Amino acid sequence: MPAVVAMQYSVLDDVATKFAYNFYKTIVSGKPVDLALREARIAMRNLDKSNGFDFATPVLYLSDHNCVHVGDLKPDPSEFVFKPNMMLDLQVMEKGFVARRKELRLLEKGFKSEIKRAAIIHGFGGIGKTVLATRLALKMGYYFEGTLGIKCTSTTRPEDVLNKFNSFLLMKGRPELNQITNQQIPLEVKTALLVTILNQIRFLVIFDNFEDCLNEDRNDIENHELKTFIQYLLNNTTRNSKFIITTRYDFDPLEGRLASGIEHISLPELYFPQTMWLMNNFTELTYLGIRKKKEIYDAIGGHPWTIGQFAVLASSQGVDDLLLDLQLLKKRAYRVHPAGQVIFQTGSKSKKTAPVRLNLRRIHSNRGIILDYRR
């Protein structure tokens, strides 16, 4: 027997099935057994039910070195396909990502099934909307042919978005939009060409920080041209490419049309077990005991941004001293999120802390108090 593939330890049935499917699929395509093993391991690593170590379980034993001889094999052209990822302005977390598995599964299933053409990810500032979107981009890198991330501002216009798309498509080797970008052609014609390309290739497009493009009531796109442009993209990109919009405020870009085609995902703060995982990403917090981590959680909640800032301040001030006086943390939240919302706890049920003495309007939520800095 020239080659044997075996598992060193037991794995879940779903993980084993995923391994077998990808291993034999690669073998059937004419590739050598070692490459098939590599592809199957990658599939195991990317599986939601994987524990992060399963990919190292399968091993290959050879008695005939010709099993991995690739000199006579022609490379698959798809191996050399360039997948551009333009997410320079977006926060990407390749390691240390915790929780949000439910949301990831929901997005992946919806996009792969072609049922959903877009998703609105909404929640408080710093809750992890951008990180979730870019994490999905990394997770579904095998599926999409590229990812374009666009950080939106109050001045974003359709022409700005088209220019981003043009640079992105040129990286992919698609010059069609570039040929008419600087010509005196109606915006509708350029947009229609863009949609044609998006329907041909699987791209993931992320519109980040979109709350800056909304009106004062936070329920509609303020600029009429941008609204028409976004609606045209969502209405007419019916296959392959998908869209994610991250925003602090939920809204309906299509005003009731194609409601089943757009997923609305609200990101709450993390529960305590998830917050503990997040704390383990910070040197100042990772070695604390469970009781101390629970004390921190009871004091400030499970808001990812707040946890990160607490760790930064604890590095110089100390965890216990910081817990006694959270004013510095609250002032930092005010400076960073002067027009947004940040979640703070007012203490656990068993031990009430002093009320927040800042000139801020309070809004009660399901956990603690949300400090709303808008006047």
Secondary structure as UniProt FT lines:
FT   STRAND          3..7
FT   HELIX           13..28
FT   TURN            29..30
FT   HELIX           33..46
FT   TURN            48..49
FT   HELIX           54..56
FT   STRAND          58..62
FT   HELIX           65..68
FT   TURN            71..72
FT   HELIX           77..80
FT   STRAND          85..86
FT   TURN            88..89
FT   HELIX           101..112
FT   TURN            113..114
FT   STRAND          118..122
FT   TURN            125..126
FT   HELIX           129..139
FT   TURN            140..143
FT   STRAND          147..151
FT   TURN            154..155
FT   HELIX           158..171
FT   TURN            172..173
FT   HELIX           176..181
FT   HELIX           187..200
FT   STRAND          204..208
FT   HELIX           210..213
FT   TURN            216..217
FT   HELIX           224..236
FT   STRAND          242..247
FT   TURN            253..258
FT   HELIX           259..261
FT   STRAND          262..266
FT   HELIX           272..279
FT   TURN            280..281
FT   HELIX           283..286
FT   HELIX           290..300
FT   HELIX           304..317
FT   HELIX           319..324
FT   HELIX           327..336
FT   TURN            338..339
FT   STRAND          341..344
FT   STRAND          361..364
FT   STRAND          369..372
//
